């Protein structure tokens, strides 16, 4: 769902049809985030880009607009079995795994071991790559989370038939 390294960040479950990007969170780990949630981080970065004295002063005071905005970016968690469309696959990964620039993948967890990166994707050719092997900024489209929707009407019908 979300690697152990992202548990200190706010998080939420992915939605079918959602567009996401691979993002490097403050602790250095890669995870998935919504471009809309990243807009304040980009804006904060641009606000102080050319003002080196402001950046230096903020660093010493521990007040960096980008850091503050970054803390509010939720990691988007993907359930195992979800189908994703992975775009902009780096050439070195394409060669290494014998895949194309865009591939439909299944989201998996490689282990249940604690304190290890386990979030990964499995390609149609059965090869797999940890999320940490992807490139920051890479685009991901959620085709299906594989999570069954709760339908109260069916439950009510089943209770009525009893």
C-alpha positions in Angstrom: 0.0 0.0 0.0 2.5 2.6 1.2 6.1 1.8 2.0 7.2 2.0 5.6 9.2 5.1 4.8 6.1 7.1 3.9 4.1 6.4 7.1 5.1 9.7 8.6 3.3 11.6 5.8 -0.5 12.1 5.4 -1.8 9.4 3.1 -4.9 8.4 1.2 -6.1 5.6 -1.1 -5.9 6.0 -4.8 -9.0 6.5 -6.9 -9.8 4.7 -10.2 -8.9 6.9 -13.2 -6.6 9.1 -11.2 -3.4 10.5 -12.6 -0.4 10.4 -10.2 3.3 11.1 -10.4 6.3 9.5 -8.8 7.5 12.0 -6.1 10.5 12.1 -3.8 9.2 12.8 -0.3 11.2 14.7 2.3 12.8 11.6 3.8 14.2 10.8 0.3 11.9 7.9 -0.5 9.9 7.7 -3.7 6.2 7.4 -3.6 3.1 8.4 -5.5 1.4 11.8 -5.2 -1.3 13.7 -7.0 -0.1 16.6 -9.2 -2.8 18.8 -7.6 -1.3 18.1 -4.2 2.2 19.0 -5.4 1.1 22.4 -6.8 1.8 24.2 -3.5 5.3 22.7 -3.3 6.1 23.8 -6.8 4.8 27.3 -6.0 6.8 27.5 -2.8 9.9 26.5 -4.6 9.5 29.1 -7.3 8.8 31.9 -4.7 12.2 31.7 -3.2 14.3 30.4 -6.2 16.1 33.6 -7.0 16.3 35.1 -3.5 19.4 33.3 -2.2 19.6 35.4 1.0 16.0 34.5 1.8 16.8 30.9 1.3 19.9 31.0 3.5 18.0 32.8 6.3 15.1 30.4 6.1 17.4 27.5 6.3 19.1 28.8 9.5 15.7 29.5 11.0 14.2 26.2 9.9 11.5 28.0 8.0 11.4 26.9 4.4 8.2 27.4 2.5 8.9 24.3 0.4 9.4 22.1 3.5 6.2 23.4 5.0 4.3 22.7 1.8 6.0 19.3 1.5 4.7 18.2 4.9 1.1 18.5 3.7 1.5 16.4 0.5 -0.3 13.1 1.0 1.3 9.9 -0.2 -1.2 8.1 -2.4 -1.4 4.4 -1.4 -2.1 1.7 -4.0 -3.6 -1.6 -2.9 -1.9 -4.8 -4.1 -3.5 -6.1 -7.3 -4.3 -2.6 -8.6 -3.7 -2.1 -12.4 -1.7 0.9 -13.4 -0.5 2.5 -16.6 3.1 3.4 -16.2 4.4 6.1 -18.6 7.8 7.7 -19.2 9.7 4.5 -18.2 13.4 5.4 -18.2 15.5 3.8 -21.1 17.8 2.0 -18.7 14.8 0.3 -17.0 13.3 -0.5 -20.5 16.5 -2.3 -21.5 17.0 -4.0 -18.2 13.5 -5.4 -18.0 12.7 -5.8 -21.7 9.7 -3.4 -21.6 8.5 -0.4 -23.5 8.2 3.3 -22.6 4.6 2.8 -21.5 3.4 -0.4 -19.9 0.3 -1.7 -18.0 1.4 -3.1 -14.7 0.1 -4.7 -11.6 0.9 -3.2 -8.2 2.4 -5.7 -5.8 4.2 -5.9 -2.4 7.3 -8.0 -2.6 7.6 -8.9 1.1 5.9 -8.6 4.4 9.2 -7.8 6.1 9.2 -4.6 8.2 11.4 -1.6 7.5 12.1 -2.6 3.8 11.0 -1.2 0.6 8.3 -3.5 -0.7 6.0 -1.6 -3.1 6.7 -2.7 -6.6 5.1 -3.1 -10.0 4.9 -6.3 -12.1 5.0 -6.1 -15.8 3.2 -8.4 -18.3 6.5 -10.3 -18.9 6.5 -11.2 -15.1 9.5 -8.9 -14.4 9.2 -6.5 -11.5 10.6 -3.3 -10.3 10.5 -1.6 -6.9 8.9 1.8 -6.8 12.3 3.1 -5.7 13.7 2.2 -9.1 11.3 4.5 -10.9 12.2 8.1 -11.8 10.9 11.1 -10.0 8.2 12.9 -12.1 7.2 9.6 -13.9 3.5 9.5 -14.7 1.2 6.8 -13.4 -2.5 6.4 -14.3 -4.7 4.3 -12.0 -6.7 2.0 -14.3 -8.3 0.0 -11.4 -7.6 -0.3 -7.7 -9.2 -3.7 -7.7 -11.1 -2.6 -4.6 -14.7 -3.7 -4.6 -17.1 -0.9 -4.0 -19.5 -1.4 -1.1 -23.1 -1.4 -2.5 -25.7 -0.9 0.3 -28.6 -1.8 -2.1 -27.4 -5.3 -2.5 -26.9 -5.7 1.2 -30.5 -4.5 1.8 -31.8 -7.0 -0.8 -29.9 -9.8 0.8 -31.3 -9.0 4.3 -34.8 -8.7 2.8 -34.6 -12.2 1.3 -33.6 -13.8 4.6 
